[in-house]
Amino acid sequence: MRAGQDRYTFARIEKAITVTDALIAAAAWEHHAILVTNNLKDYPMPDVQLLPLDGQER
């Protein structure tokens, strides 16, 4: 459910999120986990904790 809501929300502001990225973010959010990624731009959800793998800033 969360993944679909995120995809819909960001599609309305013309930010496409893939199904895979939405599912990964939803799983991280649901489990209160930190998502480690090289692609911060793929996860614009403000309530998903991200840890940049390569030192980028969010």
N, C-alpha and C positions, 0 to 999 in steps of 0.2 A: 504494500500500500504506500509506504513512504517513498519508494523509488518512483512510482507513478506520479505522486504529488510533486516531487522535485522536478521531474521532467516537464510536467505541465506548467509549473510556476516559472521555470526558466525559459521555456518555449515562448511564453507570453512576452518576455522582454528580449526575445530573439537571441537567446543563448542556448544553443542545442546541446543536450547532454545525451550521450549514448546510453542505451539500456544497461550495458555492462557497468559503466561508471556509476550510474544511478543505483544499481544493485549493490555495488561495492560500498558506496557511501552510506546507503541505508543500513547495510550490515554493520559497518563501523559505528554508526550512530546508535543503532539498537543495542549493541554490546558495550557502549561507552568506550570504544577502542580508539586508538590513534591510528590514522591512516598514513602510512609512509609511502611517499610517491615522488617521482621525478616530474610529474605533470600537475602542478598546483592549479593551473588554469582549467583543468578538467573537473575540478571539484569546488565550485563557487559557493557551496552551501555554507552559510556562516556558522552553523551549529555543529559542523563536523570538524573534529580536531585533526589537523594535518601536521605532519612532520616532513619537511622537505629533505629528500635524500641527498641532494647536491648543494645544500646551503642557500637556496633561494629564500626570499622573504615572501610571505603571503600577502 
